[in-house]
Amino acid sequence: MKATPHLDPADLVGIKAALGLDDPGSTLRPIGLRRIDIADDALDRLPEIVRSVRRAGPIVIIGDHVPIIRGGAELKPLVVKMLEPLGIVREVWIGTRGVELHADVATVDSASRASVGAGCVVAVGSGTVCAVAKEASRLAHCPFFAVP
């Protein structure tokens, strides 16, 4: 049995090579992922990372109504507070409190309308929140960040 090498999830070059993304005939397509930060202090670096690639326009933060506690504090207001010194922050809370969130057309459309003119989109939450926010950033032609 051939051993599968362990890949560092932050080593995007190594992952690209392991997947054969550049191999002739590969059916895989790049998704534009430029950086993954996995560390105890990764959240502390969020303002610096956003500042480095953000375009002109407000920072749009997209999340749902499900609380996420980190270090005894609610994560979503913390992210807003961390990014406010960089300029205008537009908070977009998608879905309905108490109802499971789905990445349906209405939800994506709502997030996309709120992201028009954004300098970047920051998703704070689950995979569904990240999927909706990523599509909103694609339609807004701006950088995307995920804080899962």
C-alpha positions as CSV (number, residue, x, y, z in Angstrom):
1,M,0.0,0.0,0.0
2,K,1.4,3.4,-1.0
3,A,1.6,5.9,1.8
4,T,-0.2,9.2,1.2
5,P,2.0,12.2,2.3
6,H,0.6,14.5,4.9
7,L,0.1,18.0,3.4
8,D,0.2,21.2,5.4
9,P,-3.2,22.8,4.6
10,A,-1.6,26.2,4.5
11,D,1.0,25.0,1.9
12,L,-1.0,26.0,-1.2
13,V,1.9,25.3,-3.6
14,G,2.3,21.8,-2.2
15,I,-1.4,21.1,-2.4
16,K,-1.6,22.4,-6.0
17,A,1.3,20.0,-6.9
18,A,-0.3,17.1,-5.1
19,L,-3.6,17.6,-6.9
20,G,-1.9,17.9,-10.2
21,L,-3.6,21.2,-10.9
22,D,-1.0,22.2,-13.5
23,D,-0.7,18.7,-15.1
24,P,-1.5,18.6,-18.8
25,G,-5.1,17.4,-19.2
26,S,-6.1,18.2,-15.6
27,T,-9.8,18.9,-15.3
28,L,-9.2,20.8,-12.1
29,R,-9.4,24.6,-12.2
30,P,-7.8,27.2,-9.9
31,I,-10.1,28.9,-7.4
32,G,-7.9,31.8,-6.6
33,L,-7.1,30.9,-3.1
34,R,-4.0,32.8,-2.1
35,R,-3.6,32.3,1.6
36,I,-4.7,30.1,4.6
37,D,-3.8,31.2,8.1
38,I,-4.1,28.4,10.7
39,A,-2.7,29.5,14.1
40,D,-3.7,30.4,17.6
41,D,-3.3,34.1,16.7
42,A,-4.7,34.0,13.1
43,L,-7.7,36.1,14.1
44,D,-5.4,38.8,15.5
45,R,-3.8,39.1,12.0
46,L,-7.2,39.6,10.2
47,P,-7.0,43.5,10.1
48,E,-3.5,43.3,8.6
49,I,-4.5,40.7,6.0
50,V,-7.6,42.6,5.0
51,R,-5.7,45.9,4.8
52,S,-3.1,44.3,2.5
53,V,-5.6,43.2,-0.3
54,R,-8.8,45.2,0.2
55,R,-9.9,47.5,-2.5
56,A,-11.7,50.8,-2.3
57,G,-15.1,50.5,-0.7
58,P,-16.6,49.3,2.5
59,I,-15.7,46.1,4.3
60,V,-18.8,43.9,4.1
61,I,-19.1,41.4,6.9
62,I,-21.6,38.6,6.2
63,G,-22.8,36.3,9.0
64,D,-25.9,34.6,10.2
65,H,-27.7,34.8,13.5
66,V,-26.0,31.8,15.2
67,P,-23.7,32.9,18.0
68,I,-20.1,31.8,17.9
69,I,-18.2,32.1,21.1
70,R,-14.4,32.4,21.1
71,G,-12.5,32.9,24.3
72,G,-15.7,33.7,26.1
73,A,-16.7,36.5,23.7
74,E,-19.1,36.6,20.7
75,L,-16.9,36.3,17.6
76,K,-19.1,38.3,15.1
77,P,-19.1,41.6,17.0
78,L,-15.4,41.0,17.7
79,V,-14.6,40.8,14.0
80,V,-16.6,44.0,13.4
81,K,-14.8,45.8,16.1
82,M,-11.4,44.6,14.8
83,L,-12.1,45.8,11.2
84,E,-13.8,49.2,12.0
85,P,-10.5,51.1,12.3
86,L,-9.9,50.2,8.6
87,G,-12.9,52.2,7.4
88,I,-16.6,51.7,6.7
89,V,-17.9,48.3,7.8
90,R,-21.2,47.1,6.5
91,E,-22.8,44.3,8.5
92,V,-25.0,41.9,6.6
93,W,-26.8,39.3,8.7
94,I,-28.4,36.7,6.5
95,G,-31.2,34.2,7.2
96,T,-33.8,34.2,9.9
97,R,-33.0,33.7,13.5
98,G,-33.9,30.1,14.6
99,V,-34.3,28.8,11.0
100,E,-31.6,26.7,9.4
101,L,-29.7,28.8,6.8
102,H,-29.5,27.5,3.2
103,A,-27.5,28.9,0.3
104,D,-30.5,29.4,-1.8
105,V,-31.1,32.0,-4.6
106,A,-32.8,34.4,-2.2
107,T,-30.1,34.3,0.4
108,V,-27.3,34.7,-2.2
109,D,-29.2,37.5,-3.9
110,S,-29.6,39.3,-0.6
111,A,-25.9,39.0,0.3
112,S,-24.9,40.0,-3.3
113,R,-27.0,43.1,-3.3
114,A,-25.5,44.2,0.1
115,S,-22.0,43.6,-1.3
116,V,-22.2,45.9,-4.3
117,G,-19.3,48.3,-4.2
118,A,-17.5,46.4,-1.5
119,G,-13.7,46.6,-1.0
120,C,-13.8,43.1,0.3
121,V,-16.2,40.6,1.8
122,V,-15.5,38.9,5.1
123,A,-17.6,35.8,6.0
124,V,-17.9,34.9,9.7
125,G,-19.6,31.6,10.3
126,S,-20.4,28.2,9.0
127,G,-19.7,26.6,5.6
128,T,-23.1,27.9,4.4
129,V,-22.3,31.4,5.4
130,C,-18.9,31.2,3.7
131,A,-20.4,29.8,0.5
132,V,-23.0,32.6,0.3
133,A,-20.4,35.3,1.1
134,K,-17.9,33.8,-1.4
135,E,-20.5,34.0,-4.2
136,A,-21.3,37.6,-3.1
137,S,-17.7,38.6,-3.3
138,R,-17.3,36.9,-6.8
139,L,-20.3,38.9,-8.1
140,A,-18.9,42.1,-6.5
141,H,-15.4,41.4,-8.0
142,C,-13.7,41.9,-4.7
143,P,-11.4,39.9,-2.3
144,F,-13.0,37.3,0.0
145,F,-12.0,36.3,3.5
146,A,-13.4,33.5,5.7
147,V,-13.4,33.4,9.5
148,P,-15.0,30.0,10.1
